[in-house]
């Protein structure tokens, strides 16, 4: 059973500014982590391993981590009967996506395979608009098209030596992933994020075990560098899939699929640093178009009164009100530590810059989750008061509306 409009686009009652912002941030971080999977796995191929082994390790780590979370959160391991068809469908789509895409690049150029594969956000959007009768709206629909156009520019697909088998496999991978997004939305009506992650990873792992041994068994790395890359790829997949299901649960399949357009752009950038691949001016232009489309999609989800800010910081000296945007996470993601410099939070400007350097950019992806809270605490520390209309700081029990002192 495919999810209804509530499951795909998110319920109106649940679409608070904070939930939307958190869901979008979760989708972006999940997509960014998934983008590390292929470059790290490809790096490990230099040391005797292969794609099927890399995917098997990722599934094993994903299933193990999900099982640990199930125990910590005391979730029931028994699967609700109503969820079995959807979870089974998500499992089949998960394996089908990876198998079809990895095989497609054997027959057609990688750039063309990537372009065909990333038609899946358009498929999810079309299903939402046509079958579920949940219109995307002019702005969000334009954003979907602009994101696909950006990918077309960035990857500049080659049409030499086309093979119908590669085209069919790439298309099958796209359809499989689109179905996974939609089916996952249906499954999340019956089970929470942690159990569905566990079930889908265990099912996919069992299928991949059979495939790997049918192909002659796993090919394990021969040196430590290969193991580090292989396990790193698996860990990025593990956290990424949790965030993927979490984003679908918060903002629906269509919005989540839209934000996953950033995955190939991040992967291309990671590959440039990790594998020494060069980026052209055209690829940078395509990447900018994709990021612009994500910003457009984000703004399309804002109600008019929410675009600027949901809360304000008030200077106790002159009463000046400074809006604190719900989109702080997005500006932090786009501009990194410069966002904190613009806000005058110099401590975090320095810390974020240093952490991004030593973590090879990973900190850049994590900081946006805390950007708004950091800005709020900065204003409170300078004696400003925070007002969301009720006199309290959202999510902060330490509201200091009676704080004194200058703005600094």
Secondary structure, DSSP 8 states (H G I E B T S, - for coil): ----HHHHH--GGG--HHHHHHHHHHHHHHHHHHHHHHHHHHHHGGGT--HHHHHHHHHHHHHHHHHHHHHHTT---S--GGGHHHHHHHHHHHHHHHHHHHHHHHHS-HHHHHHHHTTHHHHHHHIIIIIS-----HHHHHHHHHHHHHHHHHH----TT--HHHHHHHHHHHHHHHHHHHHHHHHTTTS-HHHHHHHHHHHHHHHHHHHHHHTTS----SSHHHHHHHHHHHHHHHHHHHHHHHHHHHH-HHHHHHHTTHHHHHHHHHHHHHS-----HHHHHHHHHHHHHHHHHHHHTS-GGGSS-SEEEE-TTT--EEEE-TTHHHHHHHHTTHHHHHHT-HHHHHHHHHHHHHTTTHHHHHHGGGHHHHHHHHHHHTT-EEESSSSSBTTBTT--TT--S---
